[in-house]
Amino acid sequence: MQPLDVDEPAAVGPYRLLGRLGSGGMGRVYLGRSAGGRTVAVKIVHPHFALDEEFRARFRREVAAARRVGSAWTAPVLDADPDAPVPWVATAYAAGPSLAAAVTDTGPLPAHTVRALGAGLAEALTTVHELGLVHRDVKPSNVLLTLDGPLLIDFGIARAMDGTASLTSTGVSVGSPGYMAPEQILGKGATGAADVFSLGAVLTYAATGEPPFRGDSSAALLYKVVHEEPELGPLSGELHEVAAACLTKDPAARPTPADLSRRLAPEGAARLITGGWLPGPLVEQVSRSAVHLLNLDTGEIPHSGPVPFDTPAKTEPPAPASAASATGAGVFGPPPVMNPAEPPPTPPGEPTVVPAQRDAPPPGRVSVSMAAAATPVEGARGRRLSCTVVLAVAGALAVGALGLGALLRPWSQQNEDKGAGTAPSLSHAPTAASSAATGGTGAPDNSPSPGTIPARYLGTWEGTATGLGGAVPMGTFRLTVRQAAVGKELGRLRQTDAIGGVCTDVLTLKEVTKTQILATSVGAADNPGHCVPTPHQVELTPVGDDLKFTSDSSAEGNPVARLSKVE
């Protein structure tokens, strides 16, 4: 687990966030705790999904379906808010490593552990399939190893068997290369048999330390899954037979999860778990994790405990303006301007650091309660978004600057997500003043010549942005403008989102007029996969001492920002 960066929220809904557990295709996962003391895993989806009503509808259905799953070998869904500006879901947290981490750290698992693992996961899938659901992403990182048995987690892309919506419409791959069934890869749909195929691959990995299909790229892995036989390595006896049966190319020839659980544990998985099922090194690791969990910060947050799942997470209503002045709290506003001396946030890596216990939040920590108030908005997504922001500052930074960092930014950006096409370019009709050389007075025209950037625009600018006509907070934009000729790089725009994700756009000068600058913006080549890469047009227009930034990127919600000069 990694400590929270200053640009990440310290609270989501009713949960105080204690650290970041990891990140993936759908978003980031945090360790959280309710006011009542319950520890949870909170998954916040990537911000650009907030712009997609179709995704929100699917997310709402999928999380509701996941809550119905009540197997002893799954982590229950406790709470969610698909209608929040940043959709999230909370599940029970289990102290224990993922199967992927366990095998990486300690090597292949012993045969009796693999048998118990397979039996528990087979019973979990039996429950899932009896509800008419398909998990679709059974893989080592979605299996937790606890002292009480294995847990199958992350039903975020579970789907009703008769569902027709495809997550690929938002650029998300359903499943993981090397663990997807051939029929998934070929686009033939996924039934419960696809989960059985994935289970066979997971058992092979657990027993041998290697997946059954290996390759240097996703394309190679997908080809091997469809056309080649699995490599089962040193697997022998019944485990070899079980894995081979699960990995059969023909879905109809695979055993059912109920068949597998009976074969691996005739008296039930619980019998195999009783008395200890994990090897000694993993027992020690899980025990240490439990101790760290107890020692984590348990500070109060200004919310009640978990709320019923099928309603949006509740927050206290905004205080009146007079009360806000007295208490320091208020209705949601744009995130504060970042300290210009503050370095850009570091993209998250593999979680390896457990944060030390602390008595107070670090300087500049920001608490964000992400919950939506539903009121109609003309031309927007059908509701106006209102958030409560509580700024808890533990101490001033150097020279009195607070540098709180970005809270929310456009979720314009997963393993992943590729932006949609852009809207037609904005049109700009020339004015009479700009078409006349002298204005009839004989005085020379002071409008800038093509390719010359007036000093008024040069420098570094920063501010907050909104999208969809102001309905969605888009985070912090930091723009650097330098001298350039038409067709050359004008500068770069750094966008920081609610959970610290950073995307960079490169601006190429298109035209300089008397009243504004037009540029073409495109995602930088080294951006993370969740950033929108497609070209779009932006305008820079002076407004007082500031610059107004306007974009025609429909994939990002047509963001608008007012930027103040910081350098």
Secondary structure, DSSP 4 states (H G I P E B T S, - for coil): -BPPPTTS-SEETTEEEEEEEEE-SSEEEEEEE-TT--EEEEEEE-GGGGG-HHHHHHHHHHHHHHHT---TTBPPEEEEETTSSS-EEEEE---S-BHHHHHHHH-SPPHHHHHHHHHHHHHHHHHHHHTTEE-----GGGEEEETTEEEE---TT-EETT----GGGGT--SS-TTTS-HHHHTTS---HHHHHHHHHHHHHHHHHSS-SS--SSHHHHHHHHHHS----TT--HHHHHHHHHHT-SSGGGSPPHHHHHHHH-TT-HHHHHTT--S-HHHHHHHHHHHHHHHHS-----SS-S---TTSPPP-PPPPPHHHHHHHS-EE--PPPPPPTTSPPPPPP-----PPPP-SSPPTT-EEEE--------TTTTSS----EEEE---S--GGG--------------TT----PPPPPPP-PPPHHHH-SSTTTTPPP-SPPTTPPPGGG-EEEEEEEEETTTTEEEEEEEEEE----TTSEEEEEEEE-TTS-EEEEEEEEEEE-SS-EEEEEEE-TT--TTS--S-EEEEEEEETTEEEEEE--GGGT--EEEEEE--
